[in-house]
Amino acid sequence: RNGGVTVDRFAASDGNAAAVADMALGVGGEVYLASCLDGEARLVDAASGEHLTTYRGHVCQGATKLECALTRADAHAVVASEDGRVLVYDLVDASVKHIGGRKGDVC
């Protein structure tokens, strides 16, 4: 990288490339979660690079780095939202299991 600026990107559902804002590695190192600036978070197989699941529902308008995490048992994906909430998704079926925080602009 030698002082240059590099942006890592994922192929987005609309065919465009989405910049990666944050990444979290699963407990066993088999998967990672990537929070992208297109408003989607993606679960990826670390060995093959295969896209496993997409999480949608949190707010990201592409201007803020939103953090993400995987729970200790790799059962849930946790993604921050620009509206002040934190969403907890089921890792496999991508359904929203819990919404924390309070809704209201924080950015």
Secondary structure, 3 states (H helix, E strand, C coil): CCCCCCCCEEECCCCCEEEEEEEEECCCCCEEEEEECCCCEEEEECCCCCEEEEECCCCCCCCCCCCEEECCCCCEEEEECCCCEEEEEECCCCCEEEEEECCCCCC
